[in-house]
Amino acid sequence: HPHLSVIDNSTDFPTKMQRAISAMKRVLQMPIPLENERRFLFRNFDMSLIPADAAKIDIVQTYLNPHPVDTGARRVRSETLEGETSYHYTHKGATNVVGSVTEPKYPQLTRAQYEEYLQDADCSRGTILKTRYRFPFRDRTFEVDVYESEPWKSMGIVKLEVEMDDLSEHIVMPEGWILEDVTDKPEWSNAAMAAAA
């Protein structure tokens, strides 16, 4: 599921209910459409570290030319999971908080709409190909992205992204993982990586 949230038993029941409500509000974009995300470079990645039951999603991500009025990064992407492909449009806007962007939700695209958007692809940016492994760990949803497009594939770049309500929250990581927090390094955003490709 694209918005999987795990509400574990680490708190009392009233707090657990509040956490569930917060998770629903985040998906429904209430009260404002913010995405709070920490990102990490996975320094010792090996497929053996990924749970066998993780969802495997093949992603093709294409950035579009800037909007004539609205600032922010525009992109479309296809996501293929178990042979089924879905298409999505995203327009992220900057905030004053590192790791936080505005991200209004848009309806899923048809294939024809997706292909129409591709006509407006930003030719100065490369298309990002990656395989995403999504799985729950503790009370978080982890998304591990293995990059399949160059130069990132040859460099062995793998990133972990974790969404949260509050960027100051503590994240418990699986034992043995070696990670470098690059949330505050804009060059490791997907938009910047596409521009450098």
Residue, then its C-alpha position, 0 to 999 in steps of 0.5 A: h500500500p502506498h501509505l502504509s502506517v504501522i501503529d504499534n503497541s509502544t504507547d497506551f491506548p489513548t495515545k495509540m488512537q491519536r497516533a492513528i488519527s495523525a497517520m490518517k490526517r497525514v494521508l488525507q493532507m489535513p490540515i496542510p499537505l506536508e511531507n516530512e521525510r528523513r533520508f539516509l545513504f545506505r553504506n553497507f547495503d546488501m539484499s540479505l538486509i531486506p525482509a523477504d516479504a518486502a514489497k518490490i516496486d519498480i519506479v521510473q521517475t521523470y521530472l517536468n519543466p518548471h510550472p510557469v507560475d507555481t515554483g517547486a519540482r514537478r514530476v511524473r512516475s510509473e510504479t510497477l508492483e506485481g505486474e500492475t503499473s500505476y501512474h502518478y503526478t507530484h508537485k512538491g513545494a519548498t518550506n523553511v524546514v529541512g526535510s519537509v515539503t508541501e505535497p498536495k495529493y493528485p488523482q492517479l493518472t491514466r496511462a494516456q495522461y502520464e504519456e501526455y505529461l511526458q511530452d513536457a519532460d525537462c530535458s536537462r534532467g535524467t530519468i531516475l530508475k530505481t527499485r523500491y523495497r517497502f516494508p514496516f519496521r517497528d512503527r515506521t514504514f521503510e522505503v529502500d531505493v536501489y538506483e538502477s540508472e547511471p551514474w548512481k548504479s555504478m556508484g552503488i547508491v542506495k537510499l533509505e527514506v522514512e516519513m514521519d509526523d515530526l522530523s525530530e522523532h527518534i527512528v530505531m534502525p535495524e541492527g547492523w545497518i550503517l546509514e548516513d543521514v543526508t536529510d540536510k544535504p539537498e544534493w541527495s534529493n531525487a530532483a538534484m540527482a536527476a539534474a546531475a545525471 
